[in-house]
């Protein structure tokens, strides 16, 4: 298992940028796909972006495509989400999660269908608020 800690959330104006980070402990973190998810009040937790273990394949939800970028630093055990052109509807608690039951696995079609259910190690979340 891995332990995940998110950081970097905060308050930003519409149109602004913010970068959230996920730092992991555990030697096997580099073998798992990692995703960012978000949950707004009264709504289900949805996928935002997912990156494979090598950092060279990604998936983005339609709502963030072209605005958000997911990346990972294997040496530092981190996965970042750079968020640009933020909108009020991006306001949510952002979570990172790892798919630890399937090392060296990435399938965007599978992750689209299963969403958060495919991921079994979760951080505590960080609040992102987009408001003027």
ROSE-4610 file (N, C-alpha, C; in Angstrom, 1 decimal, always signed):
// ROSE-4610
residu = [X/X/X/X/X/X/X/X/X/X/X/X/X/X/X/X/X/X/X/X/X/X/X/X/X/X/X/X/X/X/X/X/X/X/X/X/X/X/X/X/X/X/X/X/X/X/X/X/X/X/X/X/X/X/X/X/X/X/X/X/X/X/X/X/X/X/X/X/X/X/X/X/X/X/X/X/X/X/X/X/X/X/X/X/X/X/X/X/X/X/X/X/X/X/X/X/X/X/X/X/X/X/X/X/X/X/X/X/X/X/X/X/X/X/X/X/X/X/X/X/X/X/X/X/X/X/X/X/X/X/X/X/X/X/X/X/X/X/X/X/X/X/X/X/X/X/X/X/X/X/X/X/X/X/X/X/X/X/X/X/X/X/X/X/X/X/X/X/X/X/X/X/X/X/X/X/X/X/X/X/X/X/X/X/X/X/X/X/X/X/X/X/X/X/X/X/X/X/X/X/X/X/X/X/X/X/X/X/X/X/X/X/X/X/X/X/X/X/X/X/X/X/X/X/X/X/X/X/X/X/X/X/X/X/X/X/X/X/X/X/X/X/X/X/X/X/X/X/X/X/X/X/X/X/X/X/X/X/X/X/X/X/X/X/X/X/X/X/X/X/X/X/X/X/X/X/X/X/X/X/X/X/X/X/X/X/X/X/X/X/X/X/X/X/X/X/X/X/X/X/X/X/X/X/X/X/X/X/X/X/X/X/X/X/X/X/X/X/X/X/X/X/X/X/X/X/X/X/X/X/X/X/X/X/X/X/X/X/X/X/X/X/X/X/X/X/X/X/X/X/X/X/X/X/X/X/X/X/X/X/X/X/X/X/X/X/X/X/X/X/X/X/X/X/X/X/X/X/X/X/X/X/X/X/X/X/X/X/X/X/X/X/X/X/X/X]
num = [1/1/1/2/2/2/3/3/3/4/4/4/5/5/5/6/6/6/7/7/7/8/8/8/9/9/9/10/10/10/11/11/11/12/12/12/13/13/13/14/14/14/15/15/15/16/16/16/17/17/17/18/18/18/19/19/19/20/20/20/21/21/21/22/22/22/23/23/23/24/24/24/25/25/25/26/26/26/27/27/27/28/28/28/29/29/29/30/30/30/31/31/31/32/32/32/33/33/33/34/34/34/35/35/35/36/36/36/37/37/37/38/38/38/39/39/39/40/40/40/41/41/41/42/42/42/43/43/43/44/44/44/45/45/45/46/46/46/47/47/47/48/48/48/49/49/49/50/50/50/51/51/51/52/52/52/53/53/53/54/54/54/55/55/55/56/56/56/57/57/57/58/58/58/59/59/59/60/60/60/61/61/61/62/62/62/63/63/63/64/64/64/65/65/65/66/66/66/67/67/67/68/68/68/69/69/69/70/70/70/71/71/71/72/72/72/73/73/73/74/74/74/75/75/75/76/76/76/77/77/77/78/78/78/79/79/79/80/80/80/81/81/81/82/82/82/83/83/83/84/84/84/85/85/85/86/86/86/87/87/87/88/88/88/89/89/89/90/90/90/91/91/91/92/92/92/93/93/93/94/94/94/95/95/95/96/96/96/97/97/97/98/98/98/99/99/99/100/100/100/101/101/101/102/102/102/103/103/103/104/104/104/105/105/105/106/106/106/107/107/107/108/108/108/109/109/109/110/110/110/111/111/111/112/112/112/113/113/113/114/114/114/115/115/115/116/116/116/117/117/117/118/118/118/119/119/119/120/120/120/121/121/121/122/122/122/123/123/123/124/124/124/125/125/125/126/126/126/127/127/127/128/128/128/129/129/129/130/130/130/131/131/131/132/132/132]
x = [+0.8/+0.0/+0.9/+0.3/+1.0/+0.1/+0.8/+0.1/+0.3/-0.8/-0.9/-1.3/-0.6/-0.9/-1.0/-2.1/-2.3/-1.9/-1.5/-1.2/-1.4/-1.4/-1.5/-2.8/-3.8/-5.1/-5.2/-6.3/-6.5/-7.6/-7.6/-8.6/-8.0/-8.6/-8.1/-9.3/-9.0/-10.0/-10.3/-11.5/-11.8/-10.7/-10.3/-9.3/-7.9/-7.7/-6.4/-5.9/-4.7/-4.1/-3.7/-3.7/-3.3/-2.7/-1.7/-1.1/-1.2/-1.8/-1.9/-1.0/-0.4/+0.5/+0.1/+0.5/+0.3/+1.6/+1.9/+3.2/+2.9/+3.7/+3.4/+4.6/+4.3/+5.3/+5.1/+6.2/+6.1/+6.9/+7.7/+8.7/+8.0/+6.8/+6.1/+5.2/+5.2/+4.4/+4.6/+5.8/+6.2/+5.7/+5.0/+4.4/+2.9/+2.3/+0.8/+0.4/-0.7/-1.4/-2.0/-1.9/-2.4/-3.4/-4.4/-5.4/-5.7/-6.2/-6.8/-8.3/-9.0/-10.5/-11.0/-12.2/-12.8/-14.2/-14.6/-16.0/-16.4/-17.5/-18.1/-19.3/-19.7/-20.7/-22.0/-22.5/-23.8/-23.6/-22.4/-22.2/-21.3/-21.3/-20.4/-19.0/-18.0/-16.6/-16.4/-15.8/-15.5/-14.1/-13.7/-12.4/-12.0/-10.8/-10.3/-9.2/-8.2/-7.1/-6.3/-5.8/-5.1/-3.8/-2.7/-1.4/-0.9/-0.2/+0.3/+1.5/+2.1/+3.2/+4.5/+4.6/+5.8/+5.6/+4.4/+4.1/+4.0/+3.9/+3.9/+2.5/+1.5/+0.1/-0.8/-1.8/-2.7/-4.1/-5.0/-6.4/-7.0/-7.8/-8.5/-10.0/-10.7/-12.2/-12.4/-13.5/-13.8/-13.9/-14.3/-14.5/-13.2/-12.1/-10.8/-9.8/-10.2/-9.2/-8.8/-7.5/-7.0/-6.7/-7.2/-7.0/-6.1/-6.2/-5.4/-4.4/-3.3/-2.2/-1.7/-1.7/-1.2/+0.2/+1.0/+2.4/+2.9/+4.0/+4.5/+6.0/+6.6/+8.1/+8.4/+8.9/+9.1/+10.1/+11.1/+12.2/+11.7/+10.8/+10.3/+9.0/+8.5/+7.2/+6.1/+6.0/+4.9/+4.1/+2.9/+2.0/+1.3/+1.5/+1.0/-0.2/-1.0/-2.1/-2.0/-1.6/-1.6/-2.9/-3.5/-4.9/-4.8/-5.2/-5.2/-6.6/-6.8/-8.2/-9.3/-9.1/-10.0/-11.4/-12.4/-13.8/-14.4/-15.4/-16.1/-16.6/-17.0/-17.4/-16.3/-15.1/-13.9/-13.8/-14.6/-14.5/-14.9/-14.0/-14.3/-13.1/-13.3/-12.2/-11.5/-10.2/-9.4/-8.7/-8.8/-8.2/-7.2/-6.1/-5.3/-5.5/-5.4/-5.6/-4.7/-4.3/-3.5/-4.2/-4.0/-4.6/-3.6/-3.5/-2.5/-2.8/-4.0/-4.3/-3.9/-3.5/-3.1/-1.8/-0.7/+0.6/+0.9/+1.6/+2.0/+0.7/-0.4/-1.6/-2.1/-2.6/-3.3/-4.2/-5.4/-6.4/-7.4/-7.4/-8.3/-9.7/-10.0/-11.4/-11.9/-11.0/-11.4/-11.6/-10.7/-10.9/-12.1/-12.4/-13.6/-14.9/-14.9/-16.0/-16.2/-15.0/-15.0/-14.9/-14.3/-14.1/-13.3/-13.8/-13.0/-13.0/-13.9/-13.9/-12.6/-11.9/-10.7/-9.5/-9.6/-8.5/-8.8/-7.7/-8.0/-7.1/-6.2/-5.4/-5.7/-6.2/-6.6/-6.0/-5.8/-5.3/-6.5/-6.2/-7.3/-8.0/-7.4/-8.1/-7.6/-7.7/-7.3/-8.4/-8.8/-9.9/-9.4/-10.1/-9.8/-11.1/-11.0/-12.1/-11.8/-12.7/-12.5/-13.7/-13.3/-14.3/-13.7/-14.5/-14.0/-14.4]
y = [-1.2/+0.0/+1.2/+2.3/+3.6/+4.6/+5.6/+6.7/+7.9/+8.6/+9.8/+11.0/+12.1/+13.4/+14.5/+15.2/+16.3/+17.6/+18.5/+19.9/+20.8/+22.1/+23.2/+23.7/+23.3/+23.9/+25.3/+25.9/+27.3/+28.0/+29.3/+30.2/+30.9/+30.9/+31.5/+32.2/+33.3/+33.9/+33.2/+33.4/+32.8/+33.3/+32.3/+32.6/+32.4/+32.2/+32.0/+30.6/+30.4/+29.1/+28.6/+27.3/+26.7/+25.3/+24.9/+23.6/+22.9/+21.7/+20.8/+19.6/+19.2/+18.1/+16.9/+15.7/+14.5/+13.9/+13.7/+13.1/+11.8/+10.8/+9.4/+8.8/+8.0/+7.2/+5.7/+5.0/+3.6/+3.4/+2.3/+2.1/+1.7/+1.2/+0.7/+1.7/+2.9/+4.0/+4.1/+4.0/+4.2/+3.1/+2.1/+1.1/+1.2/+2.3/+2.4/+3.6/+3.4/+4.6/+5.4/+6.7/+7.7/+8.7/+8.9/+9.9/+11.0/+12.1/+13.1/+13.1/+13.3/+13.2/+14.5/+14.8/+15.9/+15.7/+16.3/+16.2/+17.5/+18.0/+19.3/+18.9/+19.9/+19.7/+19.1/+18.0/+17.5/+16.7/+16.5/+15.8/+14.6/+13.7/+12.5/+12.9/+12.0/+12.2/+11.8/+12.6/+12.4/+12.4/+11.6/+11.6/+13.0/+13.4/+14.6/+14.3/+13.6/+13.2/+12.0/+11.2/+10.0/+9.9/+9.4/+9.3/+7.9/+7.3/+5.9/+5.9/+4.7/+4.6/+5.3/+5.4/+6.0/+7.5/+7.9/+9.3/+9.7/+8.7/+9.1/+8.8/+8.4/+8.3/+8.9/+9.6/+10.4/+10.3/+10.6/+10.6/+11.9/+12.6/+13.8/+13.7/+14.2/+14.3/+15.5/+15.4/+16.4/+17.8/+17.9/+19.2/+19.9/+19.2/+19.9/+19.8/+19.1/+18.9/+20.2/+20.4/+21.7/+22.7/+22.5/+23.5/+22.9/+21.6/+20.9/+20.0/+19.9/+19.0/+18.2/+16.9/+16.0/+15.5/+15.4/+15.0/+14.3/+13.5/+12.8/+12.9/+13.0/+12.9/+11.6/+10.6/+9.3/+9.4/+10.1/+10.2/+10.8/+11.7/+12.4/+11.8/+10.8/+10.2/+11.2/+12.0/+13.0/+13.0/+13.4/+13.5/+14.9/+15.8/+17.1/+17.3/+18.3/+18.7/+20.2/+20.6/+22.1/+22.5/+23.4/+23.8/+25.3/+25.5/+26.8/+27.2/+28.5/+29.0/+28.4/+28.5/+28.0/+28.7/+27.9/+28.3/+28.1/+28.8/+28.6/+27.1/+26.5/+25.1/+24.1/+24.6/+23.7/+23.6/+24.4/+24.4/+23.0/+22.4/+21.1/+20.7/+19.6/+19.0/+18.0/+18.2/+17.4/+16.3/+15.1/+13.9/+13.3/+12.8/+11.9/+10.5/+9.5/+8.1/+7.3/+6.1/+5.2/+3.9/+3.3/+2.0/+0.9/+0.6/-0.3/-1.8/-2.1/-3.5/-4.0/-3.0/-3.3/-2.6/-3.1/-2.5/-2.6/-1.5/-1.5/-1.6/-1.0/-1.0/+0.4/+0.6/+1.8/+1.6/+1.8/+1.7/+2.8/+3.8/+4.9/+4.5/+3.5/+3.1/+2.4/+1.6/+1.0/+2.0/+3.0/+4.0/+4.9/+5.1/+5.9/+5.2/+3.9/+3.1/+2.9/+2.8/+2.4/+3.7/+4.7/+5.9/+5.7/+6.2/+6.1/+4.7/+3.8/+2.4/+1.7/+2.1/+1.3/+1.7/+2.7/+3.2/+2.9/+2.4/+1.9/+2.5/+3.4/+4.2/+5.6/+6.3/+7.7/+8.6/+9.9/+10.9/+11.5/+12.5/+13.1/+14.3/+14.7/+15.8/+17.2/+18.1/+19.5/+20.3/+21.4/+22.2/+23.2/+23.3/+24.3/+25.1/+26.4/+27.3/+28.3/+28.4/+29.4/+30.4/+31.6/+32.6/+34.0/+35.0/+36.3/+37.0]
z = [+0.0/+0.0/+0.0/-0.4/-0.4/+0.3/+0.9/+1.6/+0.7/+0.5/-0.4/+0.4/+0.1/+0.7/-0.3/-0.4/-1.3/-0.7/-1.5/-1.1/-2.2/-1.9/-2.9/-3.2/-2.5/-2.8/-2.3/-2.6/-2.1/-2.8/-2.7/-3.3/-4.5/-5.6/-6.8/-7.6/-8.3/-9.1/-10.4/-10.9/-12.2/-13.3/-14.1/-15.1/-14.6/-13.3/-12.7/-12.8/-12.2/-12.2/-10.8/-10.7/-9.4/-9.7/-8.8/-9.0/-7.7/-7.8/-6.6/-6.8/-5.7/-5.7/-4.9/-5.3/-4.5/-4.3/-3.0/-2.6/-2.0/-2.4/-2.0/-1.2/-0.3/+0.4/-0.1/-0.1/-0.6/-1.8/-1.8/-2.9/-4.2/-4.1/-5.3/-6.0/-5.5/-6.1/-7.5/-8.0/-9.4/-10.3/-9.8/-10.6/-10.9/-10.3/-10.3/-11.2/-11.8/-12.4/-11.2/-11.4/-10.4/-11.0/-10.3/-10.8/-9.9/-10.4/-9.6/-9.8/-8.8/-8.7/-8.0/-8.2/-7.4/-7.1/-5.9/-5.5/-5.0/-5.7/-5.3/-4.3/-3.5/-2.5/-3.2/-2.6/-3.2/-4.4/-4.9/-6.1/-5.9/-6.9/-6.8/-7.1/-6.7/-7.0/-8.4/-9.2/-10.6/-10.9/-12.0/-12.5/-13.1/-12.9/-13.6/-14.6/-14.1/-14.9/-14.3/-15.2/-14.8/-15.6/-14.9/-15.6/-15.3/-16.3/-16.1/-15.3/-15.0/-14.1/-14.6/-15.9/-16.5/-16.7/-16.7/-16.9/-18.4/-19.2/-20.7/-21.3/-20.5/-21.0/-20.0/-20.6/-19.7/-20.2/-19.3/-19.6/-18.9/-19.6/-19.1/-19.3/-18.3/-18.5/-19.5/-20.2/-21.2/-20.5/-19.3/-18.6/-18.4/-18.3/-18.0/-19.2/-20.2/-21.3/-21.9/-22.1/-22.6/-21.6/-20.4/-19.3/-18.2/-17.9/-16.8/-17.4/-16.7/-17.1/-15.9/-16.1/-15.0/-15.4/-14.4/-14.6/-13.4/-13.6/-12.4/-12.5/-11.3/-11.1/-10.4/-11.1/-10.6/-9.5/-9.6/-8.6/-7.3/-7.4/-6.2/-5.7/-6.4/-5.9/-5.8/-6.8/-6.8/-8.2/-8.1/-9.2/-9.1/-10.0/-9.9/-10.9/-10.6/-11.5/-11.6/-12.8/-13.1/-13.7/-13.1/-13.5/-13.9/-15.2/-15.8/-16.2/-16.4/-16.9/-16.0/-14.7/-13.8/-13.8/-13.6/-13.6/-12.2/-11.9/-10.6/-10.5/-11.6/-11.5/-11.3/-11.2/-10.9/-9.3/-8.6/-7.2/-6.6/-5.8/-5.3/-4.4/-3.7/-3.0/-4.0/-4.1/-5.1/-4.3/-4.8/-4.2/-5.3/-4.8/-5.6/-5.1/-6.1/-5.7/-6.6/-6.1/-6.9/-7.1/-8.3/-8.6/-8.3/-7.0/-6.5/-6.8/-7.2/-7.5/-8.9/-9.7/-11.1/-11.4/-10.9/-11.3/-12.8/-13.3/-14.7/-15.6/-15.2/-16.0/-16.2/-17.5/-17.8/-19.0/-18.8/-19.9/-19.7/-20.6/-20.4/-20.6/-21.4/-21.6/-20.3/-19.7/-18.4/-17.4/-17.3/-16.2/-16.5/-17.7/-18.0/-17.5/-17.7/-17.2/-15.7/-15.1/-13.6/-12.8/-13.3/-12.5/-11.2/-10.1/-8.8/-8.3/-8.7/-8.2/-8.5/-9.5/-9.9/-9.0/-8.2/-7.4/-5.9/-5.2/-3.9/-2.8/-3.2/-2.2/-2.4/-1.3/-1.5/-0.5/-0.9/+0.0/+0.7/+1.5/+2.3/+1.6/+0.5/-0.3/+0.1/-0.9/-0.7/-1.4/-0.7/-1.2/-2.3/-3.4/-4.4/-4.6/-4.4/-4.6/-5.6/-6.6/-7.7/-7.5/-7.1/-6.8/-6.9/-7.3/-7.3/-6.0]
